[in-house]
Amino acid sequence: MNFELSEEQTLLAETIKRFVATHYNFDARAKIMASPSGHSEDVWAAIAEMGLLGLPFDEAHGGFGGTTVDVMLVMEAIGEGLLVEPYLATVGLGGRFVARAGTKAQRDRILPALIQGKHTLALAHTEPGARYDLRQVGLRARRSGDGWVLDGDKRMVLHGGNADTLVVSARTAGGNTDAAGITLFLVPRATGGVAVKESRTIDNLRAADIRFSGVSVGADALLGREGEGYAVVEEVVDYATALLCAEAVGASSNNGDRRQTMNTPAVTIVAAWIRAETGVGPSMASGSQTWSGICALLPVAPTNRSRHTMVAMPNWPSGSRAREEAFSARSTRSTVPKAWKATIMPRISPTSPIRFTTNAFMPARAALGLRYQNPISR
């Protein structure tokens, strides 16, 4: 299996890191964290201008159809620069849900605006006491006329306080820990009955506890099929876990510690840790979030970062869509970043201001004739 990056992927990674190094020092970060929104609109606009918000999405919506690895390169740079912008919440979680489970109308409405930096999303899934059990959903959704009414609480919704739209998991059938009966909804944050209480995470990202009290949504808010949301949740969390691992690798490279402690394959260290903690093998660990916590603890040698980020992935369940996409992307070199190079790079230099002047490159995508190697289908 080829773990080396293509020339275009290397260029993508270097461009992002150069931008971060130029515009995101600790003083700038401190000012951003102290702002009311907790992230910078200027930085977010620049990320959109560089095409990074559209990297994983289909060209039909203005994206580049990139692979999982392409997005992991962005996340590694975000980790290295300690960015607090809502890239994971909007692109890796919310946007992935819409791309994976949304109707054509939902995708057409949300994804182009997301890619242009004009619409943010957040996943409202975790509930009190749920910990790592993705099946535990107690927030209830009941039918009311042609729509639905939602009642319940969500905890630690990453960037939920400022998201334009919330992807909300709700129980429409079964018990609180049943896999069946979980349904997904798209709920505008400004909807009546949505109460938000913001907080900060340990790494100074914004999060929110959100209460839904008699929140009414229409039939068009349904995301995917009624009662079949768990499979989509599990798949998207797998995908986001890979992105979090890449972010942790980037963060570890920025801590000044260059110890060569990763000569032992990361998968061996991870497997040993899980066995010591749980008494079971890594493939039996409860919940995909386990990988996120472990990856964040691993000091990674900078010369082997890409390989070590990827090496934990064989322990995903064999049927995992995110696993299959990631490994397909590594065994077949992606041509997608060539489009990014052709349309974005002529407009970027190390001294570029944070705000670029135009989205003139957007129409050029239609003429590129790209095809995503691993199409996202409903």
N, C-alpha and C positions, 0 to 999 in steps of 0.2 A: 504494500500500500504506500502511495506517495504522500508524504506529509509535508513536502516542500511547497512553498507558496509560488504561484506563477509570477511573472514579471509585473503584470497588471495589479495583482493583489498586493505585492510588495510596494508598488507605487501608491496604491490606495492607503495602505497602512502608514507609509511615511508622510503622506500629505496630511492625514488626520493628526498625526503626532506633531507635525510642524505647526499646524494651526493651534493645537492645544498649548504647545510650548510658547507660542507668540502671544496668545490672547488670554491665557487662563493661569496666571500665576497665583500665588497664595493670597496676595492682597486683593486681586480681582475676585477670587473665590469668596473671600470673607465678606466683601460688599454684596455679592450676589446672595449669599446665605442670609444676610440680614434684611434683604428686600422683602416686601410683603408676599410675593409669590414664591420666594425661595429658589427661583431660577431666573436666568437672564433672557429676556425677549430678544435681545440683540444676538446672543450666542445661538439661541434656538433658530432665529432667522438665518444665521450663517450656516448652521448645520443643514437646514433645508436647502439653501442655495448650493451647497456642495453636493447635493443629491443623496445625502446619507439617510434621510427619512424615507426615501423611495427605494432604497437599495434592495429590500427583499420582495417588493411588490411587483405585480405584473405590469408590463409596459402599457397595457390597455388603460390603466389608471394613472399613467405618468411615471411609473417606476422603472427599475432596471432588471427585475427578475433575478436578483442575486441569490446565491446559495447561503446556507447556514454559516459556512466558514467566512464568507464575505462580511456578514453581520457581526460575527465574532471578532473580526479585526477592528471594527468600530468600537465594540465593547471593550476590547483590550486597551485601546487608546483612551476611552472614557475612564477606565480604571486607573490608568497611568497618570492621567491628568486630574483625577478625583472630581470629575464633573458632576454637578448636581442636577443637570437638566433631565427631563422625564423621558429619556430615550427608551429605556427598558419598558416603562409603563405604557408608552404610546406605541412604539414599534414592535417590541418583543412580546408584549402581552396583548394589549387592546387591539392593535392593528392585526395581529396574527389571528385573533378570534374572528374579526370581521372577514379577513381574507379566507379563512378556513371554513367558517360556518355561515357567513352572511349571504343573503339573497343578492341577486344582481343589483336591485335597487339600493340595498344597504351599502354594497361595495361602491357603487357609483356615487353615492351621496357622501360617504365618509372618507374613502381612501384618497381621492384626489386632494381634498382639503388637508388631510393629514400630511401628505407628501409635500405640500406647499408650506407646511408649518402653521396652518391656520386652524387646526383642530387637534386637540389632545384627548387621550383616553386613559382610563385606569381600570384595573380589574378589582371588583369588589366581591371577593370570594371567602376570605378567611373570617371565621366567626369565633366568639368566645368559647374557649375550651377545645377548639378543633385541633390545635397543634398541627401535626403533619398529615392528618387524615383528610384527603381531598374530598372524600365522600360525605363528610359531615356538613350538611347544609340544612339549617333550620328556618331560615328566612322563608316565609310562605308567600306564594302567589296564587291567588284565586281568580277565577273568571268573573268578569263583571260586564255584561253586555257583550260587545264585540272585543273588549279589551281585557286587561288584567289589573288587579290591585295587589301591591306588594307591601308586606309588613314584616319587619325584623331588623336585625343589627348586623353590621359588618365591622371588622376590626382591621386596623393597620393597612388601610387601602393606600398603596404607594402612589403618591401624587394625586390622591383623590380629591383634595380640597380645591384644586384648580383645574381639574380635568373638565373638558366640555361634555364628554359622554362617559358614563360608567357602564362597564360590562358586568352585569349583576347575575350571580347564580341564585336560583330560588328553588324551593321545594314545591312541586306541583302534585306529587304522589309519593307514597311510601313513608318509611320512617326516616329519622334525621341522619342515619348513617348508611342508608341504602344507596347503592350506585345508581339504580334505576329511579326515575322520578325527579331528576335534577334538570331544570330548564334554565336557559340563558336569555337575558333580556338586555336591550340597549336602552339605558335610561339617561336622559339629559340631566346633568347635575342640578340645573336650575328648576327642575320639576317641583311643584308644590308637594310638601311632605317629606322632602329630603333634607335632613339636618346633619351638618358637617361639623366635627370637632377636630381641628388640626393639631398635629404634634410633630416632633422631629425624631428621626431614627438616630441610631448611635453614630452613623456617619454623616449626619446633618442633611439627609434627604427629608422631604416633606412627606408625611403620611396623614391619614385621617381615620377616625372612627365615624361611621356613617349610620344614621338611623333612618329607616324607611317607615313612615307612618301613614298608611292609607294612600300610598303613591299609585296614582292611576296612569297607566300607559295603554296605548292603542295596540291593536293586533299586529301592526307593523314593527312593534318593539321586539317581537319574538326573534331570537337569534338561533338559527338551527331548528331542529325538531323538538317538539314538546316531550319532555321526559328523557331525552337522550343527550343531555349536555355533559354528562360525566366524561365520556370518551373524549370529547373536545377539550375539556379542562385538563385531563391527564396529558393529552398530546401537547397542548400549548405550554403546560408547565415543564414538560420534558425539554421543549425547545428553549424556553426561557432559562432553564437550569444550565444548559450549555453556554448561553450568553453570560450568565452570572459567573460561571467558571472562568470564561475569558476575561471578564472584568476583574476578577480576583487576581488572575495572573498579571494583568497590567498593573494593578495596585501594588502587588508584591514587588514589582520591578522598580517602583518609585520610592521604596522605603529605605533606600541606602544600604540595604543588606544584600551583598552579593555572594553570600556563602554558597558554595557548590554542594548543596545538601540533597540534590535531586538526581544523583547518579543512579540511585535505585529507581526503577520505573514507578511513576506515581500510582499506577493501578495496584502495585504491590503494597505500597504504604496505605492506600485507602482501604484495601481489602483487610489488611491487618488491623487497622483502626476499627472497622465495623465489626469484625469478629470479636475483638476485645470488648467492645461496648455492648454488642447485642447477642453474641454467640452464634450468629448465622453468617452465611456467605454474603458478599456484596449484592448479588442479584436478588436477595430476599429482604434487603433493607426496606423498612416501611416508609414509603413516600419519596418522591423525587427530590424534595427539598433537602434531604439528607446530603445529597451531593453538593448542594450550594454551600452548606455549612462546612463541609469537609474541604472543599476547594479553597474556601477563604482562609483555611488554616495552613495551607501548604506554601512554604517558601520555594519559589521556582527559579532555577538557574536561567538567567536571561537568554542564553544561547539556545535553550531547548524549550522555550515557552510554548511555541505552537504545538509541538509534539505532546507536551505534558498536558496541555488543555484538552487535546483530543483523546488522550489515552484512557481517560475514565469512561469514555462513551460506550465501550463494549459491554459495560455492565448495565446499560439500559435494557429493558425487556426487548426480546428479539423482534417483537412486532411493532416497536415504537417507530412512528412515522418520522419523528425528528432524528432518530438514530440512523434510519435508512437514508434520509436526505443528507445528513452530515457525511456519512461514509461514501455515498455516491459522489458527493462534491469533492472528496479527497482523492478518489480513485480516478476521476475524470476531471481534468483541468477545466475550470469554468472560463468561458469567453465573455461572460457578462461584464466584468470590470473593464474590458476593452471599450465598451460603450461609455462607461463612466469616464474613462481616460479621454476618449474622443470629444465628449461634450462638456466636461467639467474642467479638465486640466488647463485648457487654453485660457481660462478665466481666473486661475488661482496662482498667486505667487506668495513667497514667504512674507512679503510686506503688505499683502492685501488687507484692507480694513475689514472689520468684522462684518459689516453689511456690504453685500454685493449690490450692484445697481439694477439688475434685471433678471428675469427668469427666461431670457431669450433662448436658453438651451432646451427648454421644455419641449417645444414642437419638434426638435430634431430627433427625438426618441422614436417617433412614429416611422421614420425612414430607415431606422437601423436594422429592422428585420430580425430582432433577437427572439430567441425562444428559450424559455426557462427549462433547465434540464430536469427539474423535479416539479412539475406543475402542481399548484395548490388547487385541489378540486373539492367541491362540497361532498 
